[in-house]
Amino acid sequence: MLPAAAFLLLFLAYPLGLGVYLSFTDARVGRAGSWVGLENYEFLAGKNPLWDFFAIISNEVVGTKYELTGDPVFWLSVFNTLLYTVVASALKFAIGLYLALLLNRHMPFKAIIRAVVLVPFIVPTVLSAIAFWWIFDTNFSILTWMLRSIGVLGEKEVINYLGDPLNARASVIFANVWRGVPFIAITLLAGLQTVSPSLYEAATIDGASRWQIFRYITYPLLTPIIAVVMTFSVLFTFTDFQLIWVLTRGGPFNSTHLMATLSYQSGILGGRLGDGAAISTAMIPFLLAAIMFSWFGLQRRKWQHGEGND
């Protein structure tokens, strides 16, 4: 295990430790910087982080004008990241589960359909983002032309997909869902393949409906797999960078800035390594919460196998 341990220490533990250390310094590109303690975090989070958190949610959802004690762009990126992660992950799970149940049935050309479903996940992120950039173009969008052809839009009407804050958020979420659904669908399909058909046959003989079969057989047996696959989905979505950066670069008006893109903009483009590292380090508690979700799912699997929940 020594080579694997050395690999993890060199490429995972060391960069993580260096990033956490830089978050406590005023390092800039070209100079090491000095120790400043929690100054970077205080600048970002403000004097009352709990108030700022609820204030930015109220400002964005209700439309209030509360003053923040910390960096408003940072708190906006926190709101955007949580909104992006929760909505995209929920949609990916719902659509992916439906596709998995559909592909688990007997149908013609099932192997070809499964291969086609994987295409969005196989395409490199940057290439798919560029494709969506053309799809969401204000003047030449294929969506706009389709809406015009069916009479929803007038001949000269356009939709500003990436220039309006609300439309931009919806557009990047749509693109992320398109890319992430195949991963969840194929993984859940693999889990469905392990469920014994005799369980479904026994439930059918007992007169169970489709919903009862799903509720009391399929879902409980898929719970451990759902926990793991949704953990990875949340981690990938929460730390998404390429898709957002290619499509909007955090705009318009920082409405699509995620913590990952803001960290890159502050630390690399802005040269403030300390601030960028602090934003990245602030993501760790959220990622740990997602990992705990997976841990509880594995505990469920222990219970199903007759083991203790120690």
C-alpha positions as CSV (number, residue, x, y, z in Angstrom):
1,M,0.0,0.0,0.0
2,L,3.0,2.3,0.2
3,P,2.8,3.5,-3.5
4,A,-0.9,4.3,-3.1
5,A,-0.2,6.1,0.2
6,A,2.6,8.2,-1.3
7,F,0.4,9.1,-4.3
8,L,-2.4,10.3,-1.9
9,L,0.0,12.3,0.2
10,L,1.7,13.9,-2.8
11,F,-1.3,14.8,-4.9
12,L,-4.2,15.1,-2.4
13,A,-3.0,15.7,1.2
14,Y,-0.1,18.1,0.3
15,P,-2.2,20.4,-2.0
16,L,-5.0,20.4,0.6
17,G,-2.7,21.3,3.4
18,L,-1.0,24.0,1.4
19,G,-4.3,25.5,0.5
20,V,-5.5,25.6,4.1
21,Y,-2.1,27.2,5.1
22,L,-2.4,29.8,2.3
23,S,-5.9,30.7,3.5
24,F,-4.3,32.0,6.8
25,T,-1.7,34.2,4.9
26,D,-1.8,37.3,2.7
27,A,0.1,35.5,-0.1
28,R,0.0,37.0,-3.5
29,V,1.2,35.7,-6.9
30,G,5.0,36.3,-6.8
31,R,5.4,36.6,-3.1
32,A,5.0,34.2,-0.2
33,G,3.1,36.5,2.2
34,S,2.9,36.5,5.9
35,W,0.6,34.9,8.5
36,V,-2.6,36.9,9.1
37,G,-4.7,34.4,11.0
38,L,-8.4,34.6,10.4
39,E,-8.3,37.9,8.6
40,N,-9.2,36.5,5.2
41,Y,-12.2,34.6,6.6
42,E,-13.3,37.7,8.6
43,F,-13.2,39.8,5.4
44,L,-15.2,37.2,3.5
45,A,-17.7,36.1,6.2
46,G,-18.0,39.3,8.0
47,K,-18.7,40.0,11.7
48,N,-21.9,38.0,11.8
49,P,-21.8,35.1,9.3
50,L,-25.1,33.6,10.3
51,W,-26.9,37.0,9.7
52,D,-25.1,37.4,6.3
53,F,-26.1,33.8,5.3
54,F,-29.8,34.4,5.9
55,A,-29.6,38.0,4.6
56,I,-28.3,37.0,1.2
57,I,-31.0,34.3,0.9
58,S,-33.6,36.8,1.8
59,N,-32.1,39.3,-0.7
60,E,-32.1,36.8,-3.5
61,V,-35.4,35.0,-2.9
62,V,-37.6,37.7,-1.4
63,G,-35.9,40.7,-2.9
64,T,-35.0,42.5,0.3
65,K,-32.1,45.0,0.6
66,Y,-30.3,43.9,3.8
67,E,-26.8,45.1,4.3
68,L,-24.1,42.4,4.7
69,T,-21.2,42.6,7.1
70,G,-19.0,40.4,4.9
71,D,-18.1,40.3,1.2
72,P,-21.4,40.3,-0.7
73,V,-19.9,38.6,-3.7
74,F,-18.7,35.7,-1.5
75,W,-22.1,35.3,0.1
76,L,-23.8,35.4,-3.3
77,S,-21.5,32.7,-4.5
78,V,-22.4,30.6,-1.4
79,F,-26.1,31.1,-2.3
80,N,-25.5,30.3,-5.9
81,T,-23.5,27.1,-5.1
82,L,-26.2,25.8,-2.7
83,L,-29.0,26.6,-5.2
84,Y,-27.1,25.1,-8.1
85,T,-26.2,21.9,-6.1
86,V,-29.6,21.3,-4.6
87,V,-31.7,21.9,-7.7
88,A,-29.4,20.2,-10.1
89,S,-28.9,17.1,-7.8
90,A,-32.6,16.7,-7.2
91,L,-33.4,16.9,-10.9
92,K,-30.6,14.5,-11.8
93,F,-31.7,12.0,-9.2
94,A,-35.4,12.1,-10.3
95,I,-34.6,11.9,-14.1
96,G,-31.8,9.4,-13.5
97,L,-34.0,7.1,-11.4
98,Y,-36.7,7.2,-14.0
99,L,-34.3,6.3,-16.8
100,A,-32.8,3.5,-14.8
101,L,-36.3,2.0,-14.1
102,L,-37.1,2.4,-17.8
103,L,-33.9,0.8,-19.1
104,N,-34.3,-2.1,-16.6
105,R,-37.3,-3.2,-18.6
106,H,-37.3,-5.6,-21.5
107,M,-37.3,-3.5,-24.7
108,P,-35.9,-3.8,-28.2
109,F,-32.4,-2.3,-28.9
110,K,-31.8,-2.0,-25.1
111,A,-28.0,-2.1,-25.4
112,I,-27.9,0.6,-28.0
113,I,-30.2,2.9,-26.0
114,R,-28.0,2.4,-22.9
115,A,-25.0,3.4,-25.0
116,V,-26.7,6.5,-26.3
117,V,-27.7,7.5,-22.7
118,L,-24.0,7.6,-21.8
119,V,-23.1,10.1,-24.6
120,P,-23.7,13.3,-22.5
121,F,-21.4,12.0,-19.8
122,I,-18.7,10.9,-22.2
123,V,-18.4,14.2,-24.1
124,P,-15.7,16.4,-22.5
125,T,-17.1,19.1,-20.3
126,V,-15.6,22.0,-22.2
127,L,-17.0,20.8,-25.5
128,S,-20.5,20.3,-24.1
129,A,-20.3,23.7,-22.5
130,I,-19.3,25.4,-25.8
131,A,-22.3,23.6,-27.4
132,F,-24.6,24.9,-24.8
133,W,-23.1,28.4,-25.2
134,W,-24.3,28.3,-28.8
135,I,-27.6,26.9,-27.8
136,F,-28.1,29.7,-25.3
137,D,-26.9,32.4,-27.7
138,T,-29.4,35.4,-27.6
139,N,-29.6,35.9,-31.4
140,F,-28.8,32.5,-32.9
141,S,-30.2,30.1,-30.2
142,I,-31.9,27.0,-31.7
143,L,-34.3,27.2,-28.8
144,T,-35.4,30.6,-29.8
145,W,-35.9,29.5,-33.4
146,M,-38.0,26.5,-32.2
147,L,-40.2,28.7,-30.0
148,R,-40.7,31.1,-33.0
149,S,-41.7,28.2,-35.3
150,I,-44.4,27.1,-32.9
151,G,-45.7,30.6,-32.3
152,V,-44.6,31.1,-28.7
153,L,-42.3,34.0,-29.6
154,G,-42.7,36.6,-32.2
155,E,-40.5,36.9,-35.3
156,K,-38.1,39.4,-33.7
157,E,-38.5,38.4,-30.1
158,V,-35.5,36.9,-28.3
159,I,-34.8,35.4,-24.9
160,N,-31.6,36.5,-23.1
161,Y,-30.6,33.1,-21.7
162,L,-27.2,34.0,-20.3
163,G,-27.6,37.8,-19.9
164,D,-30.5,37.7,-17.4
165,P,-29.6,36.5,-13.8
166,L,-32.6,34.2,-13.4
167,N,-32.4,32.8,-17.0
168,A,-28.6,32.3,-16.5
169,R,-29.1,30.3,-13.4
170,A,-31.7,28.1,-15.0
171,S,-29.5,27.6,-18.1
172,V,-26.4,26.5,-16.2
173,I,-28.6,24.1,-14.1
174,F,-30.1,22.7,-17.2
175,A,-26.7,22.1,-18.8
176,N,-25.4,20.4,-15.6
177,V,-28.5,18.2,-15.4
178,W,-28.0,17.1,-19.0
179,R,-24.4,16.1,-18.3
180,G,-25.0,14.4,-14.9
181,V,-28.1,12.3,-15.6
182,P,-26.3,9.5,-17.4
183,F,-23.9,8.9,-14.5
184,I,-26.8,8.5,-12.1
185,A,-29.0,6.5,-14.5
186,I,-26.3,3.9,-15.4
187,T,-25.2,3.5,-11.8
188,L,-28.7,3.0,-10.5
189,L,-29.4,0.6,-13.4
190,A,-26.4,-1.5,-12.3
191,G,-27.9,-1.6,-8.8
192,L,-31.3,-2.7,-10.2
193,Q,-29.6,-5.6,-12.0
194,T,-28.6,-7.0,-8.6
195,V,-32.2,-7.1,-7.3
196,S,-33.5,-10.7,-7.5
197,P,-36.5,-11.1,-9.9
198,S,-38.1,-13.5,-7.4
199,L,-38.8,-10.6,-5.1
200,Y,-40.8,-8.9,-7.8
201,E,-42.6,-12.1,-8.7
202,A,-43.6,-12.7,-5.1
203,A,-44.8,-9.2,-4.7
204,T,-46.9,-9.4,-7.9
205,I,-48.5,-12.7,-6.8
206,D,-49.4,-11.0,-3.5
207,G,-51.2,-8.3,-5.5
208,A,-48.8,-5.4,-4.9
209,S,-49.1,-2.4,-7.1
210,R,-46.2,-0.9,-9.1
211,W,-45.8,1.9,-6.5
212,Q,-45.8,-0.7,-3.6
213,I,-43.2,-2.7,-5.4
214,F,-41.0,0.3,-5.8
215,R,-41.7,1.6,-2.3
216,Y,-41.1,-1.6,-0.4
217,I,-38.6,-3.6,-2.6
218,T,-36.8,-1.4,-5.1
219,Y,-36.1,1.7,-3.1
220,P,-34.9,0.0,0.2
221,L,-32.5,-2.2,-1.8
222,L,-31.2,0.7,-3.8
223,T,-30.7,2.9,-0.7
224,P,-27.0,2.2,-0.3
225,I,-26.3,2.8,-4.0
226,I,-28.4,5.9,-4.0
227,A,-26.5,7.3,-1.0
228,V,-23.1,6.7,-2.7
229,V,-24.1,7.9,-6.2
230,M,-25.8,11.0,-4.8
231,T,-22.8,11.8,-2.7
232,F,-20.6,11.8,-5.8
233,S,-23.2,13.8,-7.7
234,V,-23.3,16.4,-4.9
235,L,-19.5,16.6,-4.8
236,F,-19.2,16.9,-8.5
237,T,-21.9,19.6,-8.7
238,F,-20.8,21.6,-5.7
239,T,-17.2,21.8,-7.0
240,D,-18.3,22.4,-10.7
241,F,-16.0,24.8,-12.5
242,Q,-15.6,24.1,-16.2
243,L,-19.2,24.4,-17.2
244,I,-19.9,27.6,-15.3
245,W,-16.6,29.2,-16.4
246,V,-17.1,28.5,-20.1
247,L,-20.8,29.5,-20.2
248,T,-20.9,32.6,-18.0
249,R,-17.6,33.2,-16.1
250,G,-19.8,33.9,-13.1
251,G,-22.0,36.5,-14.8
252,P,-24.2,38.3,-15.3
253,F,-23.7,40.5,-12.1
254,N,-22.1,37.5,-10.3
255,S,-25.5,35.6,-10.5
256,T,-23.8,32.3,-11.5
257,H,-20.6,32.6,-9.6
258,L,-20.0,29.5,-7.6
259,M,-17.5,29.2,-4.8
260,A,-15.1,27.3,-7.1
261,T,-15.2,30.0,-9.9
262,L,-14.9,32.8,-7.4
263,S,-11.9,31.1,-5.7
264,Y,-10.2,30.9,-9.2
265,Q,-11.1,34.5,-10.0
266,S,-9.7,35.8,-6.7
267,G,-6.7,33.5,-6.3
268,I,-5.4,33.1,-9.8
269,L,-6.8,35.9,-12.0
270,G,-6.8,38.4,-9.2
271,G,-3.5,37.2,-7.7
272,R,-4.8,37.1,-4.1
273,L,-3.8,33.6,-3.3
274,G,-4.8,34.0,0.4
275,D,-8.4,35.1,-0.4
276,G,-8.8,32.4,-3.1
277,A,-7.5,29.7,-0.7
278,A,-9.9,30.9,2.0
279,I,-12.9,30.6,-0.4
280,S,-11.8,27.1,-1.3
281,T,-11.3,26.1,2.3
282,A,-14.8,27.3,3.1
283,M,-16.1,24.6,0.8
284,I,-14.8,21.8,3.0
285,P,-17.6,21.8,5.6
286,F,-20.2,21.4,2.8
287,L,-18.3,18.6,1.3
288,L,-17.9,16.8,4.6
289,A,-21.7,17.0,5.0
290,A,-22.1,15.3,1.7
291,I,-19.7,12.6,2.7
292,M,-21.7,12.0,5.9
293,F,-24.7,11.4,3.7
294,S,-22.9,8.5,2.0
295,W,-21.8,7.2,5.4
296,F,-25.3,6.9,6.6
297,G,-26.2,5.1,3.4
298,L,-23.5,2.5,4.0
299,Q,-24.8,2.0,7.6
300,R,-28.2,1.2,6.0
301,R,-26.4,-1.5,3.9
302,K,-24.9,-3.0,7.1
303,W,-28.4,-3.2,8.5
304,Q,-29.7,-5.0,5.4
305,H,-26.9,-7.5,5.6
306,G,-27.7,-8.3,9.2
307,E,-24.8,-6.5,10.7
308,G,-24.7,-4.0,13.5
309,N,-24.8,-0.2,13.0
310,D,-21.5,0.4,14.9
